[in-house]
Amino acid sequence: MEIRTIRTEGLGDSTHVLVHEGVAAVVDPQLDFDRFTRIVEETGAVPRFVLETHVHNDYLSGGRAMARALGAELVFPAGAAPVFRHRPAFHHEDLDAGPFLIRPLHTPGHTPEHTSYLVIIEDRPAAVFSGGSLLVGSAGRSDLLGEERAESLARLQHGSVTRLAALPEEVGLYPTHGAGSFCTVARAGSDTSTIGEERRTNPVLAHEDEEGFVAAHLSGLVPYPTYYTRMAPANLAGREPPAGYDAKELTIEALAGLADAVLVDARPRTRFAEGHLPGALSIELKRDFGVWAAWVLPADATLVLVLDPEQSAEEARRQLARVGMDRLAGVLRWDESAGAAAVSYRTVDVEQFADAVAAGVQVLDTRSPAEWEEGVIASSILAYAPEVARSTPEDIDPGREVWVACGSGYRASIAASYLERRGIEPVVLDHGGVSRVLRDLSDRGATEWCATPSNGGTE
């Protein structure tokens, strides 16, 4: 048995390709499934099943289109009931792949219909594809369908992870969600593990009873992207992938005919600060570009991407497609003609930011609430970057500069571009974060500027 695990880094998710004795199965592919089709074709195996563990909230699935392209059978949890044709997976009703069996295990908790798939070879359990149930060092969160259902799903999740942990210790564990995913209750570990390793090390399996599990499972959860509410309905309806991932090249003159389009500048954020088109929004093209774009931009927005000549339009389009942002008017490559119309704002380093804090500037901390608990700058305004994208915090004085920071500069750049678009002048801490500023202030003895949300800062 060979299992190839392919990470989609920006989502924090994995797709798995199982091959055994010339037969293949694919688990939880994203919309741009051609990446996984190539792997199946390279093995020379006959594709038998494309398996979905649950109705995904964090990305658009490519399962339906991939099964059709490969001539494989699409398998969905029986409780999902999508509108398109599929084979429903019922608990303990084995799927015969020839040289191996796949046994569906109903494991609700991350979602109600969630199903894991146990691979059985010669009557022995060999691997389990656990989707968003038992993860490496964590478990799938239970609040994505709303707070009113979170406790009920958390109790179901306790039973599911407990049952999975009762499998033989040598069984390989292959979850979908992992490090970097907003679908985990705590920071997940590596991509794969074994049941035995999780019994020894996974904190979600260390609780004495269900009550302890539920309390921990529902505490300290980080905000998840608002676009998640759009993914499950789209996945139940079935979304077709784009015909390709190329993009029309635009000139600066062509923008005059695209007045309603949103300019998304995906160049490195330092380059954006040095010069960008008026009204452009900064979302740097990194591995989580698509997640942040879908989080802070209107769902129905027509986009124009601004890229440097060497940046990949295909990569940007793939990331956008995975999260349903498929209205792209084209790509503008940054050149002298674009630079002639540019505006800019200042960026500073940690020392300069600390100097300004000590001088009493207006500070906006765009980190997440969990990060604020680690310490904040006294009197800073606390507003997570997606909230700034929606509206300007009430405590901001628009007549003064706003010194914007996060943990690295990425989210601060997003927030700063929104502020600038509203006529507020930002100054951005780049290549550093609030924690480093606090250390700098502490080293100077200026501890009066170091606080916690309970005695400094406003939400």
C-alpha positions in Angstrom: 0.0 0.0 0.0 1.2 3.5 -0.9 -0.4 6.7 0.2 0.7 10.0 -1.3 -0.3 13.0 0.8 -0.5 16.3 -1.1 -0.6 19.5 1.1 -2.5 22.6 0.0 -0.5 24.9 2.2 -2.7 28.0 2.2 -5.7 26.0 3.4 -3.8 23.8 5.8 -5.4 20.8 4.2 -4.2 17.5 2.7 -5.5 15.4 -0.2 -4.6 11.7 -0.1 -4.0 9.3 -3.1 -4.1 5.6 -2.1 -2.7 3.0 -4.4 -2.6 -0.7 -3.8 -2.1 -3.5 -6.3 -3.0 -1.3 -9.2 -6.1 0.3 -7.8 -6.4 3.9 -6.6 -8.6 6.0 -4.4 -8.5 9.7 -3.8 -9.7 11.4 -0.6 -10.9 15.1 -0.3 -9.6 16.8 -3.5 -9.9 20.6 -3.9 -11.5 22.2 -7.0 -8.2 22.3 -8.9 -8.1 18.6 -9.0 -5.7 18.3 -12.0 -2.9 18.3 -9.5 -4.1 14.9 -8.1 -5.1 13.5 -11.5 -1.5 13.7 -12.6 -0.4 11.7 -9.6 -3.0 9.0 -10.2 -2.0 8.8 -13.9 1.7 8.5 -13.0 1.1 5.5 -10.9 -0.7 3.7 -13.7 -3.4 2.5 -11.2 -7.0 2.2 -12.1 -9.0 4.9 -10.2 -11.8 3.2 -8.3 -13.2 5.8 -5.8 -13.1 9.5 -5.1 -14.0 9.8 -1.4 -15.4 12.8 0.4 -15.2 12.8 4.2 -17.6 15.6 4.8 -19.2 18.7 3.2 -16.3 21.1 3.3 -16.6 24.5 4.8 -13.1 25.8 3.9 -12.8 25.1 0.2 -14.7 24.1 -2.9 -14.5 20.4 -3.6 -13.2 18.9 -6.8 -14.5 15.5 -6.0 -17.5 15.4 -8.4 -15.5 16.7 -11.4 -12.5 14.5 -10.6 -14.6 11.4 -10.4 -16.1 12.2 -13.7 -12.8 12.9 -15.3 -11.2 9.7 -14.0 -14.2 7.5 -14.5 -14.2 6.7 -10.8 -17.1 6.4 -8.4 -17.9 9.5 -6.2 -18.6 8.6 -2.6 -20.2 11.0 -0.2 -21.4 10.5 3.4 -24.9 9.3 3.3 -26.2 12.1 5.5 -24.8 14.8 3.2 -27.4 14.3 0.4 -25.9 16.5 -2.3 -28.0 17.3 -5.3 -25.8 15.4 -7.8 -25.4 11.7 -8.4 -23.1 9.9 -6.0 -22.7 6.7 -4.0 -23.8 7.2 -0.4 -21.4 5.9 2.3 -23.3 4.2 5.1 -21.7 3.2 8.4 -19.9 -0.1 8.2 -21.2 -0.9 4.6 -17.9 -1.8 3.0 -16.8 -0.4 -0.4 -15.1 -3.1 -2.4 -12.1 -1.8 -4.3 -10.8 -5.3 -5.3 -7.5 -5.7 -3.6 -8.7 -3.7 -0.5 -11.9 -2.7 1.3 -12.9 0.7 2.4 -15.1 0.7 5.5 -17.1 4.0 6.1 -17.2 5.0 9.8 -19.8 7.6 10.7 -17.7 10.1 12.8 -19.9 13.1 13.4 -18.7 16.1 15.3 -16.9 18.4 12.9 -20.1 18.2 10.8 -23.1 16.0 11.4 -22.6 13.8 8.3 -18.9 13.4 8.7 -17.5 10.0 7.7 -14.0 8.5 8.1 -12.8 5.7 5.8 -10.9 2.7 7.2 -8.7 0.9 4.6 -8.7 -2.9 5.2 -6.1 -5.1 3.5 -6.3 -8.9 3.9 -8.7 -8.5 6.8 -6.4 -6.1 8.7 -7.0 -2.4 9.2 -4.2 -0.5 7.6 -5.1 3.2 7.5 -7.9 5.6 8.3 -8.8 8.8 6.4 -10.2 10.8 9.3 -11.0 14.1 7.5 -11.9 16.6 10.1 -12.4 14.2 13.0 -9.3 13.0 14.8 -6.3 15.1 13.6 -2.6 15.0 14.3 -2.4 16.6 17.8 -5.9 18.1 17.6 -9.5 17.5 16.4 -11.8 19.3 13.9 -13.7 22.1 15.5 -17.4 21.8 16.0 -18.7 25.4 15.8 -18.6 26.0 12.1 -22.3 25.4 11.7 -23.2 28.0 14.3 -22.9 28.5 18.1 -26.3 27.0 18.7 -25.1 23.6 17.4 -21.6 23.7 18.7 -22.1 21.9 22.0 -24.1 19.1 20.4 -21.5 18.6 17.7 -18.7 18.7 20.3 -20.3 15.9 22.2 -20.6 13.9 19.0 -16.9 14.7 18.3 -15.9 13.3 21.6 -17.5 10.0 20.8 -16.0 10.0 17.3 -12.4 10.7 18.2 -12.6 8.1 21.1 -13.8 5.4 18.7 -11.1 6.2 16.1 -8.5 6.1 18.9 -9.7 2.5 19.7 -8.4 1.3 16.3 -5.2 -0.8 16.4 -2.2 1.4 17.2 -0.4 0.6 14.0 -3.1 2.0 11.8 -2.0 5.0 9.9 -3.9 8.3 10.5 -4.5 10.5 7.4 -6.6 13.6 8.2 -7.7 16.3 5.8 -7.2 19.3 8.1 -3.7 20.0 9.6 -1.3 22.8 10.4 -2.6 26.2 9.2 -6.2 25.2 8.9 -8.9 27.3 10.6 -10.9 24.0 11.0 -8.9 22.8 13.9 -9.6 23.5 17.6 -5.9 24.0 18.4 -2.8 24.1 16.3 -2.5 20.8 14.5 0.7 19.0 13.9 2.2 17.3 10.9 0.2 15.8 8.0 0.0 12.1 9.1 0.5 10.0 12.1 -0.6 6.6 13.6 -3.3 5.8 16.0 -0.8 4.7 18.6 1.1 8.0 18.4 -2.1 10.0 18.8 -3.1 7.9 21.9 0.2 8.8 23.5 0.5 12.5 22.5 -2.8 14.0 21.3 -4.3 16.3 24.0 -7.9 15.8 22.8 -7.6 12.2 23.9 -6.3 13.0 27.4 -9.6 14.3 28.9 -11.1 12.2 31.7 -14.6 12.5 30.5 -16.9 14.0 27.9 -17.5 17.2 29.9 -13.8 17.9 30.1 -13.5 17.3 26.3 -16.4 19.6 25.4 -15.2 22.4 27.7 -11.7 22.3 26.1 -13.0 21.8 22.6 -15.2 24.9 22.7 -12.7 27.2 24.4 -10.0 29.5 22.9 -11.3 29.1 19.4 -9.9 31.6 16.9 -12.2 33.4 14.5 -12.7 31.6 11.2 -13.1 33.1 7.8 -16.5 34.4 7.0 -16.5 32.9 3.5 -16.9 29.5 5.2 -20.7 30.0 5.2 -20.6 30.0 1.4 -18.7 26.8 0.8 -21.0 24.1 2.1 -24.0 25.2 0.0 -21.8 25.4 -3.0 -20.4 22.0 -2.4 -23.8 20.4 -2.0 -24.9 22.0 -5.3 -21.7 21.0 -7.0 -19.2 23.6 -8.5 -17.4 23.0 -11.8 -13.8 24.0 -11.9 -12.7 26.7 -14.4 -11.6 25.6 -17.8 -8.1 26.9 -17.1 -6.0 29.1 -14.8 -4.6 31.6 -17.3 -5.6 35.3 -17.0 -6.1 38.1 -19.4 -3.3 40.7 -19.4 -4.5 44.3 -18.9 -3.0 47.7 -19.5 -3.3 50.7 -17.2 -5.5 52.3 -19.8 -7.9 49.3 -19.7 -8.7 50.0 -16.0 -10.8 53.0 -17.0 -13.4 50.6 -18.4 -13.4 48.5 -15.2 -14.6 51.1 -12.7 -16.6 48.6 -10.6 -13.8 46.1 -10.3 -11.8 45.8 -7.1 -8.1 46.3 -7.5 -6.2 43.6 -5.5 -2.5 44.3 -5.4 -0.8 40.9 -4.7 2.8 42.2 -5.0 5.0 42.0 -1.9 3.6 44.3 0.8 6.8 46.4 0.9 6.5 47.0 -2.8 2.8 47.9 -2.3 3.8 50.5 0.4 6.4 52.0 -1.9 3.8 52.6 -4.6 0.4 51.4 -5.6 -2.6 52.5 -7.6 -5.1 54.7 -5.6 -7.8 52.6 -4.0 -6.0 49.3 -4.4 -6.1 46.7 -1.6 -3.0 44.9 -0.5 -3.2 41.1 -0.2 0.2 39.7 -0.8 0.5 36.6 -3.0 1.6 34.0 -0.5 0.3 30.5 0.2 -2.8 31.9 2.1 -3.6 34.6 -0.4 -6.9 33.0 -1.5 -8.1 32.6 2.1 -7.6 36.2 2.9 -9.0 37.4 -0.4 -12.2 35.5 0.2 -12.3 36.6 3.8 -12.0 40.4 3.3 -13.4 40.9 -0.3 -17.1 40.9 -1.3 -18.2 37.5 -2.5 -19.5 38.8 -5.8 -16.6 41.2 -6.5 -15.1 41.4 -10.0 -11.3 41.5 -9.4 -8.3 43.0 -11.2 -5.0 41.6 -9.9 -1.9 43.7 -9.8 1.2 41.6 -10.0 4.9 42.0 -10.5 6.2 40.6 -13.9 7.7 37.5 -12.3 4.7 36.6 -10.1 2.4 33.7 -11.2 -1.1 34.6 -12.3 -1.8 30.9 -12.4 -1.0 30.4 -8.7 -3.2 33.4 -7.8 -6.1 32.1 -9.9 -5.9 28.6 -8.4 -6.0 30.0 -4.9 -9.0 32.2 -5.7 -10.8 29.3 -7.5 -10.5 27.0 -4.5 -12.5 29.5 -2.4 -15.1 30.5 -5.1 -13.5 33.9 -6.1 -13.8 33.3 -9.8 -14.7 36.7 -11.2 -11.4 37.9 -12.6 -11.3 40.6 -15.2 -7.6 40.3 -15.7 -4.1 40.9 -14.5 -2.2 44.2 -14.6 1.6 43.7 -14.5 3.3 46.5 -12.6 5.5 48.7 -14.9 6.4 52.4 -15.3 3.0 53.3 -16.6 1.4 52.0 -13.4 4.1 53.6 -11.3 3.4 57.0 -12.7 -0.1 57.0 -11.0 1.1 55.6 -7.7 0.5 56.7 -4.2 2.4 55.4 -1.1 2.6 55.2 2.6 5.4 54.7 5.1 6.7 51.4 6.6 8.9 51.3 9.7 10.9 48.7 11.7 10.5 47.5 15.2 12.7 50.2 16.8 11.0 53.0 14.9 7.6 51.7 15.9 8.6 51.4 19.6 9.9 55.0 19.5 6.6 56.2 18.1 4.6 54.2 20.8 6.7 56.0 23.4 5.8 59.3 21.8 2.1 58.6 22.0 1.0 57.8 18.5 -2.3 56.2 17.6 -1.7 52.4 17.4 -4.0 49.8 15.7 -3.3 46.1 16.6 -4.8 43.9 13.8 -3.8 40.5 15.3 -6.4 37.9 16.3 -8.1 37.9 19.8 -6.0 34.9 20.9 -2.8 36.8 20.1 -4.0 39.8 22.2 -4.0 37.6 25.2 -0.2 37.3 24.9 0.1 41.1 25.5 -0.8 44.3 23.8 0.5 47.9 23.6 -1.2 50.0 26.2 -3.9 52.2 24.8 -3.7 50.5 21.4 -6.9 49.9 19.4 -7.6 46.2 19.0 -9.4 45.2 15.8 -8.7 41.9 13.9 -7.8 42.6 10.3 -11.0 41.2 8.8 -13.0 43.5 11.0 -11.0 46.5 9.8 -11.8 45.4 6.3 -15.5 45.6 7.1 -15.4 49.0 8.9 -13.1 51.5 10.6 -12.9 50.9 14.3 -14.9 53.6 16.2 -11.9 54.6 18.4 -9.7 55.6 15.5 -9.2 59.4 15.0 -9.2 59.7 11.2 -7.4 63.1 11.5 -4.3 61.4 12.9 -1.8 58.9 11.5 -2.6 55.3 12.4 0.4 53.1 13.2 -0.7 49.6 12.2 0.8 46.3 13.4 0.1 42.6 13.5 2.4 39.6 14.0 4.5 39.9 10.9 3.2 42.7 8.7 0.9 40.7 6.4 -2.4 41.4 8.1 -1.3 45.0 9.0 -0.8 45.6 5.3 -4.3 44.4 4.4 -5.8 46.6 7.1 -3.7 49.6 6.2 -4.8 49.5 2.6 -8.5 49.6 3.7 -7.8 52.6 6.0 -5.9 54.4 3.2 -8.8 53.8 0.9 -11.1 55.5 3.4 -8.8 58.6 3.6 -6.9 57.7 6.7 -3.1 57.8 6.7 -1.4 54.6 7.8 2.1 53.8 8.9 2.8 50.1 8.9 5.2 47.9 11.0 6.7 45.6 8.4 8.9 42.5 9.0 8.1 42.5 12.7 5.2 42.3 15.1 3.7 43.5 18.3 5.5 41.0 20.4 8.9 42.3 19.2 7.8 45.9 19.9 6.8 44.9 23.4 10.2 43.3 24.0 11.9 46.4 22.8 9.8 48.6 25.1 10.5 46.2 28.0 14.2 46.3 27.3 14.1 50.1 27.5 12.3 49.9 30.8 9.2 51.5 29.2 6.9 48.9 30.7 4.1 51.3 31.1 3.4 50.7 27.4 3.1 46.9 27.9 -0.4 45.7 28.9 -3.0 43.0 28.6 -6.5 43.5 27.1 -7.9 43.7 30.6 -5.9 46.8 31.6 -5.0 48.3 28.2 -6.4 48.5 24.7 -9.9 48.6 23.6 -11.9 46.2 21.4 
